[in-house]
């Protein structure tokens, strides 16, 4: 961290120090500057940045007039992604994730796909997904920390014939219940249940597809819009 801070100080001089200095000095060191070093060091570890990534970030910082914030520096450290390649990966891995077999080259690709949602990632065309996916990637990088990909769901053993029949019956009950809810909504009810399922799928990418489909259909049938 001292090396990184020295490099940044060499680029920006007191502009860097003035952004963090507290004026409280212990053992000849400003506590604000030392806290900045500690926080950045922790964020570098948390985001899994390697030395090559930090050097990429420094190279990008040379183009700036002012010292980067942490979020800006993280963006500079990230290798540029080919949106087309990343989207192809996201579609393929979202399908694989249904069986607990997904493997992601970059956590940002996963989170961009998760923001769009499993249902749309699997069902929509590449052309329709591309602008949404690119916007999600950009928003993630602007937001700063990108968390690791959550542990994938292990693949379950194939159900027995009896279990399959029970599951089919449960899904049909869900569908029939959804139909009744849709009717009630048209009479003054609400779609909170559907919006909760859709929001959960967008946040985690793990909402069951049958429930997600029912929720989306309910919103469409009632409002005439896709969610």
C-alpha positions in Angstrom: 0.0 0.0 0.0 2.9 2.4 0.7 4.1 1.7 -2.8 0.7 2.5 -4.3 0.3 5.6 -2.2 3.8 6.7 -3.2 2.9 6.3 -6.9 -0.3 8.3 -6.5 1.5 11.0 -4.5 4.1 11.3 -7.2 1.3 11.9 -9.7 -0.9 14.3 -7.7 1.3 15.7 -4.9 -0.6 17.5 -2.2 -3.8 17.2 -4.1 -3.8 13.6 -2.8 -2.8 14.5 0.7 -5.3 17.3 1.0 -8.2 15.0 0.2 -7.5 12.8 3.3 -5.5 14.8 5.8 -7.1 15.2 9.2 -4.5 17.3 10.8 -4.2 14.8 13.7 -0.7 13.5 13.7 0.6 10.5 15.7 4.3 9.5 15.4 4.7 11.9 12.6 1.9 10.4 10.5 -1.4 12.0 9.7 -4.2 9.7 10.9 -6.5 10.6 8.0 -3.9 9.6 5.5 -3.1 6.4 7.4 -6.8 5.5 7.6 -7.1 6.0 3.8 -4.2 3.6 3.2 -5.8 1.0 5.5 -9.2 1.3 3.9 -7.8 1.1 0.4 -5.7 -1.9 1.3 -8.8 -3.7 2.7 -10.8 -2.9 -0.4 -8.0 -4.1 -2.7 -8.0 -7.5 -0.8 -11.9 -7.6 -0.8 -12.1 -7.1 -4.5 -9.4 -9.6 -5.3 -7.2 -7.1 -7.2 -3.8 -8.4 -8.3 -0.6 -6.4 -8.8 -1.3 -6.3 -12.6 -4.8 -4.8 -11.8 -3.3 -2.1 -9.6 -0.7 -1.2 -12.3 -3.6 -1.0 -14.8 -5.3 1.4 -12.4 -2.2 3.6 -12.0 -1.8 3.8 -15.7 -5.4 5.0 -16.0 -4.9 7.5 -13.2 -2.2 9.2 -15.2 -4.9 10.6 -17.4 -6.7 12.3 -14.5 -6.3 15.9 -13.3 -7.4 15.0 -9.7 -6.7 12.0 -7.5 -9.2 9.2 -8.1 -11.8 8.2 -5.5 -11.8 4.5 -4.5 -14.6 3.8 -6.9 -12.9 5.6 -9.8 -9.7 3.7 -9.1 -11.5 0.4 -9.0 -12.9 1.2 -12.4 -9.5 2.0 -13.7 -8.2 -1.3 -12.4 -10.8 -3.4 -14.2 -9.8 -4.9 -17.5 -12.0 -3.7 -20.4 -14.7 -6.2 -21.1 -15.9 -7.0 -24.6 -19.6 -6.5 -24.2 -20.5 -9.1 -26.9 -18.3 -11.8 -25.4 -19.5 -11.0 -21.9 -23.1 -11.2 -22.9 -22.6 -14.5 -24.6 -21.0 -15.8 -21.4 -23.8 -14.4 -19.3 -26.5 -16.1 -21.3 -24.7 -19.4 -21.3 -23.8 -19.3 -17.6 -27.3 -18.2 -16.5 -28.6 -21.4 -18.2 -25.8 -23.4 -16.5 -26.6 -21.8 -13.1 -30.1 -23.5 -13.1 -28.2 -26.8 -12.7 -25.5 -25.4 -10.4 -22.8 -25.7 -13.1 -22.1 -22.0 -13.8 -18.5 -20.7 -14.1 -17.9 -16.9 -14.5 -14.8 -15.3 -15.8 -15.6 -12.0 -14.0 -18.0 -11.3 -11.2 -19.2 -8.1 -13.0 -20.6 -10.3 -15.8 -22.6 -12.3 -13.2 -24.0 -9.2 -11.4 -24.9 -7.5 -14.7 -26.8 -10.6 -15.7 -28.4 -10.8 -12.2 -29.6 -7.2 -12.6 -31.4 -8.1 -15.8 -32.8 -11.3 -14.3 -32.6 -15.0 -15.1 -35.9 -15.1 -16.9 -35.0 -12.3 -19.4 -31.4 -13.5 -19.8 -32.6 -16.9 -20.9 -35.8 -15.9 -22.9 -34.9 -12.7 -24.6 -32.8 -12.2 -27.8 -29.2 -11.2 -27.8 -30.1 -7.9 -29.6 -32.7 -7.1 -27.0 -30.4 -7.9 -24.1 -27.3 -6.1 -25.3 -28.2 -2.4 -24.4 -29.6 -3.5 -21.0 -26.6 -5.7 -20.2 -24.1 -2.9 -21.3 -25.9 -0.4 -19.1 -25.9 -2.8 -16.1 -22.1 -3.4 -16.6 -21.5 0.4 -16.6 -23.6 0.9 -13.6 -21.8 -1.8 -11.6 -18.4 -0.3 -12.3 -19.6 3.2 -11.4 -21.0 1.8 -8.2 -17.6 0.7 -6.8 -17.3 -2.6 -5.0 -18.3 -5.6 -7.0 -19.0 -8.6 -4.8 -17.9 -12.1 -5.6 -20.3 -14.5 -7.3 -22.6 -16.1 -4.7 -22.1 -19.9 -4.2 -23.9 -21.7 -6.9 -26.8 -24.0 -6.0 -25.7 -27.7 -6.0 -27.5 -29.9 -8.5 -30.1 -32.0 -6.8 -30.7 -35.7 -7.5 -33.3 -36.4 -10.1 -36.8 -36.7 -8.4 -38.6 -40.0 -8.3 -41.8 -40.4 -10.3 -43.9 -39.8 -7.2 -41.9 -36.6 -6.4 -42.3 -35.4 -9.9 -46.1 -35.8 -9.7 -46.2 -33.9 -6.4 -44.1 -31.1 -7.9 -46.3 -30.9 -10.9 -49.4 -30.7 -8.7 -47.7 -28.0 -6.5 -46.9 -26.0 -9.6 -50.5 -26.3 -10.9 -51.8 -25.1 -7.5 -49.4 -22.1 -7.8 -50.8 -21.4 -11.3 -54.4 -21.7 -10.2 -53.7 -19.5 -7.1 -52.1 -17.0 -9.4 -55.1 -16.9 -11.6 -57.3 -16.2 -8.6 -55.0 -13.4 -7.4 -55.0 -11.9 -10.9 -58.8 -11.8 -10.8 -58.8 -10.2 -7.4 -56.3 -7.6 -8.5 -58.6 -6.5 -11.3 -61.2 -6.0 -8.5 -59.0 -3.7 -6.4 -56.3 -6.1 -5.0 -52.6 -5.6 -5.4 -49.6 -7.1 -7.1 -47.2 -6.9 -4.2 -46.6 -10.6 -4.2 -45.6 -10.6 -7.8 -43.3 -7.6 -7.4 -41.6 -9.3 -4.5 -40.8 -12.4 -6.5 -39.5 -10.3 -9.4 -37.4 -8.1 -7.1 -35.9 -11.2 -5.4 -35.0 -12.7 -8.8 -33.3 -9.4 -9.8 -31.4 -9.3 -6.6 -30.3 -12.9 -6.3 -31.0 -14.6 -9.7 -32.4 -17.5 -7.7 -36.2 -17.1 -7.8 -37.9 -20.4 -9.0 -38.7 -20.0 -12.7 -42.3 -21.3 -12.3 -43.1 -18.6 -9.7 -41.2 -16.0 -11.7 -43.2 -16.7 -14.8 -46.5 -16.6 -12.9 -45.5 -13.3 -11.3 -44.5 -11.7 -14.7 -47.7 -13.0 -16.3 -49.8 -11.6 -13.5 -48.2 -8.1 -13.8 -48.6 -8.2 -17.6 -52.2 -9.4 -17.5 -53.2 -6.7 -15.0 -51.1 -3.7 -16.1 -50.4 -4.5 -19.7 -46.7 -4.0 -19.2 -43.7 -6.4 -18.9 -41.7 -6.3 -15.6 
